[in-house]
Amino acid sequence: MTYMNRTLIVILLIIILSFLLGIFVSRITFGPSNAERGGITDFSIETKAICEDIKNSTCYYKCHDEVFLILAGREISVYKNEDYVCHEEGWIDPRIKK
């Protein structure tokens, strides 16, 4: 083997070892904590009814639908419906468990 071939093989081995070392360190560093806090790729879409107490005689509760994108544990409002629904004073939200 010539000197040039040995040098190329040594450089190639150093590159491969550094790549493997990087993978090993990243798995140790980011592995366990990623499962606890959720990654950025964890997302869902949720629709919620948002209600306000306006305590008016014709419209005691004013509610509208809003769509949220939940990305890595944070809620981001994506769409807010402009149509409101009014409820009387004795209205009980069906989502509230007794």
C-alpha positions as CSV (number, residue, x, y, z in Angstrom):
1,M,0.0,0.0,0.0
2,T,1.2,3.4,-0.8
3,Y,1.4,6.3,1.5
4,M,-1.5,8.0,-0.3
5,N,-3.8,5.0,0.1
6,R,-3.1,4.7,3.8
7,T,-3.8,8.4,4.3
8,L,-7.2,8.1,2.5
9,I,-8.2,5.1,4.6
10,V,-7.2,6.9,7.8
11,I,-9.2,10.0,6.8
12,L,-12.2,7.8,5.8
13,L,-12.1,6.0,9.2
14,I,-11.9,9.2,11.1
15,I,-15.0,10.5,9.2
16,I,-16.9,7.3,9.9
17,L,-15.9,7.3,13.6
18,S,-16.9,11.0,14.1
19,F,-20.2,10.3,12.4
20,L,-20.9,7.3,14.7
21,L,-19.8,9.3,17.7
22,G,-22.2,12.1,16.8
23,I,-25.1,9.7,16.5
24,F,-24.2,8.2,19.9
25,V,-23.9,11.5,21.7
26,S,-27.2,12.8,20.2
27,R,-29.1,9.7,21.3
28,I,-27.8,10.2,24.8
29,T,-28.5,13.9,24.9
30,F,-31.9,14.1,23.1
31,G,-33.2,10.5,23.6
32,P,-34.9,10.4,27.0
33,S,-36.0,14.1,27.3
34,N,-37.6,14.0,23.9
35,A,-40.2,11.4,25.0
36,E,-41.0,13.5,28.1
37,R,-41.6,16.9,26.6
38,G,-42.8,15.8,23.1
39,G,-41.1,16.6,19.8
40,I,-41.9,19.4,17.4
41,T,-43.5,16.8,15.1
42,D,-46.1,16.0,17.7
43,F,-49.2,17.9,16.7
44,S,-53.0,17.7,16.6
45,I,-55.9,19.9,15.6
46,E,-58.7,20.6,18.1
47,T,-62.0,22.5,17.9
48,K,-63.2,24.3,21.0
49,A,-66.3,26.3,21.8
50,I,-65.2,29.6,23.4
51,C,-67.9,31.2,25.5
52,E,-68.2,34.7,27.0
53,D,-70.5,35.9,29.8
54,I,-72.1,39.1,28.5
55,K,-75.2,38.8,30.9
56,N,-77.5,40.6,28.5
57,S,-81.3,39.9,28.7
58,T,-81.3,38.6,25.1
59,C,-77.9,36.9,25.1
60,Y,-76.6,35.8,28.5
61,Y,-73.8,33.6,27.0
62,K,-72.2,34.2,23.6
63,C,-70.3,31.3,22.2
64,H,-68.3,30.7,19.0
65,D,-66.1,27.9,17.6
66,E,-62.3,28.2,17.3
67,V,-59.9,25.8,15.7
68,F,-56.5,25.3,17.4
69,L,-53.3,23.7,16.1
70,I,-51.5,22.1,19.1
71,L,-47.8,21.9,18.2
72,A,-45.3,20.6,20.8
73,G,-47.7,21.4,23.7
74,R,-48.6,25.0,22.5
75,E,-52.0,26.0,21.3
76,I,-52.0,28.2,18.2
77,S,-55.4,29.7,17.0
78,V,-55.8,28.8,13.3
79,Y,-59.4,29.8,12.6
80,K,-62.1,31.7,14.6
81,N,-65.7,31.4,13.5
82,E,-67.4,34.8,13.3
83,D,-70.9,33.3,13.9
84,Y,-71.9,33.5,17.5
85,V,-74.6,31.5,19.2
86,C,-76.5,33.0,22.1
87,H,-77.7,31.1,25.2
88,E,-80.2,32.0,27.9
89,E,-79.3,32.5,31.6
90,G,-80.0,29.0,32.7
91,W,-77.9,27.3,30.0
92,I,-75.4,24.7,31.2
93,D,-72.4,23.9,29.1
94,P,-72.8,20.2,28.2
95,R,-69.0,19.7,28.2
96,I,-68.9,20.3,32.0
97,K,-69.2,17.1,34.0
98,K,-71.1,17.1,37.2
